[in-house]
Structure formats: C-alpha cells, structure tokens
Amino acid sequence: MAVGEQVAKEDRQDLEFWGRLWQSARRPLVLSGAGISVASGLPTVGQRWNGIPLRTLFTRRRFESRPKEFFDCYRDWLWNWGRAEPNPAHRALAAWGGRVVTLNVDGLHRKAGSSGCVEVHGRLFELACRQCGLILEARLAFREDVPRCPGCNSLLAPNMVFVGEPVRHFATVMDWVGDADLLVAIGTRLDVSPINQIPLAAHRKGIPLVRINRRAEVLVPILVGRA
C-alpha cells in the first residue's frame, strides 16, 4: 500500500499494519478525543482560563456558586471555538459513514457530516435547562450575563457533562463495542473512567486496538480511504 509523501517515514510501518486491520474489519468503531481537533486549532486537555484550570471551572459546584465567572469563560469558548472548522480527519470519518464515539464537545464531527456520531460529553454549542429539559442555542449566553430558561426561569447550563458527572449514552457505546471487530482510538489515551472500560471490553473480546495519537489530519484520511 503506497503512502503519500506527506507521511513521515516513522508512520509508514504503522499505516501498513493499521491498513491491513482496517481492510479486514467489517464493523470498525472509532473513538475520538481532543487530539483529533488539534489541527482545527482547538486545545487538548489541561487548558486554563484566566489562570483557572478548566477541570476546576467546569464542575457543577463551581458553576452554581460562580455562574457569572463560568459564563464569562463559556462565552470566550463559544467565540473562539465557534470559528473552528473540521479538519481532514473529521471529513474522512464523515465520508466513511461508520460509527464514531467522541469525547469532544466541539461539534466538529457533526459539522463535517457524521450523522451517527455519539457525543458522550454533550454539546458545547447548546444550552440546556436541567429543570424542564428545554434545549436552546448557545447564542443566548451573549444576551444575558447569566442566562435563564425562558420556560421556567431556572439557570441554564451548557448541554454538556460537568467534570465528575456520568457520561451520556454509555450503554449504547458498550453495545457498539460488543458489535465491533476493530477499535480505532484517535487523539485520546482512553484512560479516564468510565471511558477506560472501552479498551478493556475490546481486549476481553479479542478486538484489535489501533491508536492514532499524532498527525490525525494526515493519517486518518489515508487509513479510512483504504476500505
């Protein structure tokens, strides 16, 4: 299998091996993390805002005790992340059309056209009322310092999982793992609970695991183009 000149020499052997696994798989499952969106200009974990670690800021307790501070950060995220566009890795997965599970809240898989993507940490660009369940566009956060639900006047929150909260759709994800015959992890170490259960479940079933933790925008299109 030929690889393009843009592929680093040290990546070619991996691509040859991954390509054989991909071609023989009938039901690959892709899991993506922050690393897939680096080429779109988005950060990986560990980012700070005004010196505050996001892992501290994006907790339920911090949100409820300091909502104005939280929404100041959230508006910065909306402004900066809203300009991001899918990179070739997102677009290649969308063109492939298979099952994708993402840990990201950036919406770039959906923006690229992936219709079957499960977003286990929710969506940054939506606001949700946890009292009445109303879902609203995130731009409402630019109209009020601390936006409230137009239905019940409860405090709105981003439609995403706070640090320490259960991830969403996990039963569906584990069903997909059970149906898969290849697991491809892109831009994530899969080492945070409960996501770390996914590679363990795959290992118990004897499902091969491919890890792409660098240059996803180059390697992913080559890999999935070898169907």
ABEGO torsion letter per residue (X at the ends): XBBBAABBAAAAAAAAAAAAAAAABABBBBBBBAAAAAAAGBBBBGBBBGGBBAAAABBAAAAAABAAAAAAAAAAAAAAAAABBBBAAAAAAAAAGBBBBBABAAGAAAAAGBAABBBAAEBAABBBBAAAGBBBBAAAAAABABBBBAAAGBBBBBBBBBBGBBBBGAAAAAAAAAABABBBBBGBAGABOAAAAAAAAAAAAGBBBBBBABGAAAAAAAAAAAX
